C-alpha cells in the first residue's frame, strides 16, 4: 500500500496516477504516515487532523464568499469529533467523513479566491488527505464498490487537451466545466459529437518558398539535375521553412470519479440530463479562407517533387500542384486555418476536484460512450501567387542555362541548327551581301518550355 494510505487501483488510467513522496511535502510534520499498530499515534493523527479542520473553519469564517465552504467545514468538524477515527472503525462508518471532506474541497473550488488564498486552501486540503491516512484509502475503496463514475472529455478536431495538476486525494467528486459545447450528465448514454468545418476557399501560398533564396536555389538545382544529393538538399531547405504544429496532449481524456460526483456547468451551449439517451451534437465552423504554403505541400508529399521534376519544363506542372492540394489531410488544412482559435482544452486537477475548460464535449456518468469525429468541406481552391513562383523559377532556370553552356546531359535540347545556305548558280552575277547587325540576345526561353496554364 502506498505511504499515503491510499490504495492502488489497477483500473485507474495512467493520466490519473500520482505517487506522493513523504520527503517532498509542504509540511512533513503532519504528513508522516501513521503505523497501524500504534493506537497512541492514531490518536495523535486524529488530533493533528482536528487542528487542520479547525484551521479550515477559521479561514472560511466571516468571509461572505466562503459561507458554503465554512458550513461544509463545520459539518466536517462534527463528523471528525464524533468518530475520532479509531482503528477499529469500519470503512463504511468512515464514509461520512470522506463525503464531508469532499464537500469542503468542492465548495472551495466554486469560490472566487486570490491565487495566494487558493494555494493556502490547497495546502490545507492536501494536508487533511495525508492525515486521514489509512482510513481514507479504505473508505475510497469501499466507495468504489458501487458503479464508478467516469469523466470523458473531447477537444475540437483542430485542438488538443492539456492535462495539468495532480490527481485529487479524495477521488474527485466535483467537476466544473467552463464554456463547453455539449455537456452530458447522465448514465448509459451515447454522444456523437461532430465538428463540421466548411472552408470556403483554400489558397496556395508560395511566398515562404520563393522568398527563401537557398530553397529556390535547391529547387532549381533539382530541376536541372534530379540527383539524390539535390533531392536531399531541397528536403533540408524545406524543413527549415515548413509550419510545424505544436501539439500538446491528445484529443480525448478519460478519468475515474467518485460515485457521488457532482457537476457545475458554467456557460455551456447544450446540457443533456436524461439516462439511456443517444445524442447527436454538431458544431459548425465557417472559415472564409485557408492559406496553405507550397513549401509544406512539397515537404509532406515527396511524390509531388517527382512530378514537378518530370513535367516542369515541358508539361503543365500546375495540374500536379492543384491535385496535391486537393489531397491534403483534413487535420493539416485545419492547422493552417488561421481564422480558427488554437482549440486548446484544459483539464486541471487539484485537491478540490477537476476543472474542464473550452471542451467540445463532456460526459459524466457510468455506461457512457463518447464518439468524436469531424468533417471538412472545401469550397474552391485557388492558385494564389503560384504564377509569381513560376516566374521566379523560370528566371533562375534561364540564368542557369546561360551560365552553363552547353546545356548539361542533354536535358534541355539545343536549338535546331540553321539550314546551310543555298548554292549560288554559276550564271548568277555575284553581288556581295551587306553585313547585317543583329541586336544582342542575352538568352531566350525555349519554345518548348511552357508556363502554368
C-alpha positions in Angstrom: 0.0 0.0 0.0 1.4 3.5 -0.8 2.8 5.5 2.1 -0.1 8.0 1.9 -2.6 5.4 3.0 -4.3 5.3 -0.4 -4.7 2.0 -2.3 -3.7 1.2 -5.8 -6.4 0.8 -8.4 -5.4 -1.2 -11.5 -8.3 0.2 -13.4 -7.3 3.8 -12.8 -6.0 5.3 -16.1 -2.4 6.5 -16.3 -3.4 10.1 -16.6 -4.8 10.0 -13.0 -2.0 8.1 -11.4 0.2 10.0 -8.9 2.6 9.0 -6.2 3.4 11.1 -3.2 6.8 11.1 -1.6 6.8 11.8 2.2 10.1 13.6 1.8 8.7 16.3 -0.6 5.6 17.6 1.1 4.9 21.2 2.1 4.8 20.2 5.7 6.5 17.0 6.7 5.5 17.2 10.3 1.8 16.5 9.6 2.3 14.3 6.6 4.2 11.4 8.2 2.4 8.1 7.6 0.9 6.6 10.8 1.8 3.0 11.7 -1.3 0.8 12.2 0.0 -1.0 15.3 0.3 2.1 17.5 -3.1 3.3 18.9 -1.4 6.3 20.6 -0.1 7.5 17.2 -3.6 7.1 15.8 -4.8 9.5 18.5 -2.0 11.9 17.6 -3.1 11.7 14.0 -6.7 12.4 14.9 -5.6 15.4 17.0 -3.5 16.7 14.1 -6.4 16.3 11.7 -8.7 18.2 14.2 -6.2 21.0 14.1 -6.4 21.1 10.4 -10.2 21.1 10.4 -10.3 23.9 12.9 -7.9 25.9 10.7 -10.2 25.4 7.7 -13.2 26.6 9.8 -11.3 29.7 10.9 -10.0 30.5 7.4 -13.5 30.4 5.9 -15.3 32.2 8.8 -16.6 35.8 8.3 -15.9 35.6 4.6 -19.0 36.4 2.5 -17.8 34.5 -0.5 -17.0 31.4 1.6 -20.2 30.8 3.6 -20.9 27.5 1.9 -17.3 26.4 2.4 -17.5 27.4 6.0 -20.7 25.4 6.6 -19.1 22.3 4.9 -16.0 22.8 7.2 -18.3 22.9 10.2 -20.0 19.7 9.2 -16.6 18.0 8.6 -15.5 19.0 12.1 -18.7 17.5 13.6 -18.0 14.1 11.8 -14.4 14.2 12.9 -15.2 15.0 16.5 -17.9 12.3 16.6 -15.7 9.5 15.4 -12.2 10.3 16.5 -11.1 7.9 13.7 -10.3 4.9 15.9 -8.6 2.0 14.2 -11.5 -0.3 15.0 -14.0 1.5 12.8 -15.3 0.1 9.6 -14.7 1.7 6.3 -18.4 2.2 5.8 -18.6 4.2 9.1 -15.9 6.5 7.8 -17.7 7.4 4.6 -19.5 10.5 6.1 -16.0 12.0 7.0 -14.9 11.3 3.4 -18.0 12.9 1.9 -17.7 15.9 4.2 -14.1 16.4 3.2 -15.0 16.2 -0.4 -17.8 18.8 0.1 -15.3 21.2 1.6 -13.0 20.8 -1.4 -15.9 21.3 -3.8 -17.1 24.5 -2.1 -13.6 25.9 -2.1 -13.3 25.2 -5.8 -16.5 27.1 -6.5 -15.4 30.1 -4.6 -13.6 33.1 -6.2 -10.2 33.2 -4.5 -7.0 35.1 -4.9 -4.0 32.9 -6.0 -2.3 33.1 -2.6 -5.5 32.1 -0.8 -6.2 29.3 -3.2 -2.6 28.0 -2.5 -3.2 28.1 1.2 -6.5 26.2 1.0 -4.9 23.7 -1.4 -2.2 23.1 1.2 -4.7 22.5 4.0 -6.9 20.2 1.9 -3.8 18.2 0.8 -2.6 18.0 4.4 -6.0 16.8 5.5 -5.9 14.0 3.0 -2.5 12.9 4.3 -3.7 13.0 7.9 -6.7 10.8 7.0 -4.1 8.2 6.1 -5.2 4.5 6.1 -8.9 5.3 6.7 -9.0 7.5 3.6 -7.8 4.6 1.4 -10.2 2.1 3.0 -13.1 4.4 2.6 -12.3 5.2 -1.1 -12.0 1.5 -1.9 -15.4 0.9 -0.1 -16.8 3.8 -2.0 -15.7 2.3 -5.3 -17.6 -0.9 -4.8 -20.6 0.9 -6.3 -20.7 1.6 -10.0 -17.8 4.0 -10.9 -18.4 7.4 -12.5 -16.3 8.5 -15.4 -15.3 11.8 -16.9 -14.9 11.9 -20.7 -13.7 15.0 -22.5 -13.1 15.6 -26.2 -11.5 18.6 -27.8 -12.4 20.2 -31.1 -10.9 18.5 -34.1 -8.4 21.4 -34.6 -7.3 21.4 -30.9 -5.7 19.3 -28.2 -6.2 18.6 -24.5 -3.7 19.8 -22.0 -3.9 17.9 -18.7 -2.4 19.7 -15.7 -2.1 19.2 -12.0 -2.2 16.2 -9.7 -4.9 13.7 -9.0 -7.2 14.7 -6.2 -6.5 12.8 -3.0 -10.3 12.3 -2.4 -11.0 10.5 -5.7 -12.6 13.7 -7.3 -16.3 14.1 -6.8 -16.6 17.6 -8.1 -16.3 18.6 -11.7 -16.5 22.2 -13.1 -16.9 22.8 -16.9 -16.3 26.2 -18.4 -17.7 27.2 -21.8 -18.2 23.7 -23.1 -20.1 23.0 -26.2 -22.1 19.9 -25.1 -22.3 18.6 -21.5 -24.0 15.2 -20.7 -24.5 14.4 -17.0 -26.4 11.1 -17.3 -25.8 7.3 -17.5 -25.9 4.8 -20.3 -25.8 7.4 -23.0 -24.1 7.7 -26.4 -22.9 11.1 -27.5 -21.9 11.5 -31.1 -20.0 14.9 -31.2 -19.3 16.1 -34.8 -17.2 19.1 -35.6 -18.2 20.2 -39.1 -15.9 22.6 -40.9 -16.7 24.5 -44.1 -13.6 26.0 -45.7 -15.0 28.4 -48.3 -11.7 28.8 -50.1 -8.2 27.2 -49.9 -5.5 29.3 -51.5 -1.9 28.3 -52.2 0.8 30.5 -50.8 4.3 30.3 -52.4 5.9 33.3 -50.8 7.6 31.4 -48.0 9.3 29.3 -50.7 10.2 31.9 -53.4 11.4 34.4 -50.8 13.9 31.9 -49.4 17.0 32.1 -51.6 18.6 28.8 -50.6 15.3 26.9 -51.1 14.8 28.4 -54.6 18.4 27.6 -55.5 17.9 24.0 -54.3 14.7 23.7 -56.2 16.3 24.9 -59.5 19.3 22.6 -58.9 17.0 19.6 -58.6 15.2 20.5 -61.9 18.5 20.8 -63.7 20.0 17.6 -62.1 17.5 15.3 -60.3 20.1 13.5 -58.3 19.7 12.1 -54.8 22.0 14.7 -53.4 20.0 17.6 -54.8 16.8 16.0 -53.6 18.1 15.7 -50.1 19.3 19.3 -50.2 15.8 20.5 -51.2 14.2 18.5 -48.4 16.6 20.0 -45.9 15.8 23.6 -47.1 12.1 22.9 -47.0 12.3 21.6 -43.4 13.6 25.0 -42.4 10.5 26.8 -43.5 7.6 24.4 -43.1 5.0 25.1 -40.4 5.2 22.6 -37.6 2.3 22.1 -35.3 3.0 22.3 -31.6 0.7 19.6 -30.3 0.1 19.1 -26.6 -1.7 16.0 -25.5 -4.4 14.0 -27.3 -7.9 14.9 -28.2 -9.7 12.8 -25.6 -9.4 12.4 -21.8 -10.8 9.6 -19.7 -10.8 9.7 -15.8 -12.5 8.0 -12.9 -14.5 10.0 -10.5 -16.2 9.4 -7.2 -19.7 7.7 -7.4 -21.1 10.7 -5.7 -19.6 13.2 -8.2 -21.4 16.4 -8.7 -21.1 18.8 -11.7 -21.2 22.5 -12.1 -21.6 23.6 -15.8 -20.7 27.2 -16.5 -22.0 28.7 -19.8 -22.4 25.5 -21.8 -24.1 25.6 -25.1 -26.2 22.5 -24.5 -26.7 20.2 -21.4 -28.4 16.8 -21.5 -29.7 15.1 -18.4 -31.7 12.0 -19.4 -30.4 8.5 -18.9 -30.2 5.9 -21.8 -30.2 8.6 -24.5 -28.5 8.9 -27.8 -27.4 12.5 -28.5 -26.1 13.8 -31.9 -24.4 17.1 -31.5 -22.9 19.0 -34.4 -20.7 22.1 -34.0 -20.3 24.1 -37.3 -17.3 26.2 -38.1 -17.2 28.5 -41.1 -13.8 29.6 -42.4 -13.6 32.2 -45.2 -10.0 31.3 -46.4 -7.3 28.8 -45.5 -3.9 29.6 -46.9 -1.7 26.5 -47.4 2.0 27.0 -48.1 3.6 25.4 -51.1 6.7 24.5 -49.0 4.5 22.4 -46.7 2.9 20.8 -49.7 6.3 19.8 -51.2 7.7 18.7 -47.9 4.8 16.4 -46.9 4.2 15.0 -50.4 7.6 13.9 -51.8 5.8 12.4 -54.9 4.8 15.9 -55.9 8.5 16.8 -56.3 9.0 13.9 -58.7 6.0 15.1 -60.7 7.4 18.6 -61.0 10.9 17.4 -62.0 9.4 15.3 -64.8 7.0 17.9 -66.1 8.1 21.3 -65.0 10.0 22.2 -68.2 7.7 20.7 -70.9 4.4 19.9 -69.2 1.8 21.7 -67.1 3.1 21.3 -63.5 0.2 23.4 -62.1 -2.2 20.5 -62.5 0.0 18.3 -60.2 0.1 21.1 -57.6 -3.6 21.5 -57.7 -4.1 17.8 -57.4 -1.8 17.6 -54.4 -3.6 20.5 -52.7 -6.9 18.6 -53.1 -5.3 15.6 -51.3 -4.2 17.4 -48.2 -5.3 15.8 -45.0 -8.2 17.5 -43.1 -6.0 17.9 -40.0 -3.4 19.8 -42.0 -6.0 22.1 -43.6 -7.4 22.9 -40.1 -3.9 23.6 -38.8 -3.4 26.3 -41.5 -6.9 27.8 -41.0 -5.7 30.9 -39.1 -9.3 32.1 -38.6 -9.8 29.3 -36.0 -8.6 29.6 -32.5 -6.0 27.2 -31.1 -8.7 24.8 -29.9 -6.8 24.0 -26.7 -8.8 22.3 -23.9 -7.6 22.4 -20.4 -8.2 19.7 -17.8 -6.9 20.9 -14.4 -6.8 18.5 -11.5 -6.3 19.8 -8.0 -7.1 18.9 -4.4 -10.6 20.5 -5.0 -11.7 18.4 -8.0 -11.4 18.6 -11.7 -12.0 21.7 -13.9 -12.5 21.4 -17.6 -12.3 24.5 -19.9 -13.4 25.0 -23.5 -14.2 21.4 -24.3 -16.1 20.3 -27.4 -17.9 17.5 -25.4 -18.0 16.4 -21.8 -19.7 13.3 -20.4 -20.1 12.5 -16.7 -21.7 9.2 -15.6 -21.4 5.5 -16.0 -22.0 3.3 -19.1 -21.5 6.3 -21.4 -19.9 6.3 -24.8 -18.3 9.3 -26.5 -17.8 9.3 -30.2 -15.9 12.3 -31.5 -15.4 12.8 -35.2 -15.0 15.6 -37.7 -15.9 16.5 -41.3 -14.3 19.1 -43.6 -15.9 20.5 -46.7 -13.8 22.6 -49.1 -15.4 25.1 -51.4 -12.8 26.2 -54.0 -9.1 26.0 -54.4 -7.1 28.9 -55.8 -3.5 29.1 -57.2 -2.8 32.2 -55.1 0.7 33.6 -56.0 1.7 30.4 -57.9 2.3 32.4 -61.1 4.9 34.6 -59.3 6.7 31.5 -58.1 6.7 30.1 -61.7 8.2 33.4 -62.9 11.0 33.4 -60.4 11.8 29.7 -61.0 12.0 30.2 -64.8 14.2 33.2 -64.4 16.6 31.2 -62.4 16.5 28.4 -65.0 17.3 30.8 -67.8 20.2 32.2 -65.8 21.5 28.7 -65.1 21.3 27.8 -68.8 23.2 30.9 -69.8 25.9 30.3 -67.2 26.3 26.6 -68.1 26.6 26.2 -71.9 26.4 23.6 -73.4 23.3 22.5 -71.6 24.1 19.6 -69.3 23.4 16.0 -70.2 21.0 16.8 -72.9 18.2 17.5 -70.5 17.4 20.8 -72.4 17.7 20.2 -76.2 19.8 22.6 -78.1 18.1 24.9 -80.7 17.9 23.2 -84.2 20.9 24.0 -86.4 20.4 26.6 -89.1 20.0 25.2 -92.6 23.0 25.5 -95.0 23.0 28.4 -97.5 21.6 27.7 -100.9 24.2 27.3 -103.6 24.7 30.3 -105.9 24.1 29.5 -109.6 27.1 29.8 -111.8 25.4 32.2 -114.2 24.2 34.5 -111.4 26.1 37.7 -111.1 27.9 37.9 -107.8 26.5 40.6 -105.6 28.1 40.8 -102.1 25.7 41.0 -99.3 25.8 43.9 -97.0 26.6 42.9 -93.4 23.6 43.0 -91.0 23.9 43.7 -87.3 21.6 41.6 -85.1 20.5 43.1 -81.7 22.1 41.5 -78.7 20.2 38.5 -77.3 21.1 37.7 -73.7 19.1 34.5 -73.8 15.6 33.4 -74.7 13.2 30.9 -73.3 13.0 27.7 -75.3 9.7 27.4 -77.2 9.2 24.0 -75.6 9.2 25.4 -72.1 5.6 26.2 -71.2 4.3 28.2 -68.3 1.4 27.4 -65.8 -1.8 27.0 -67.9 
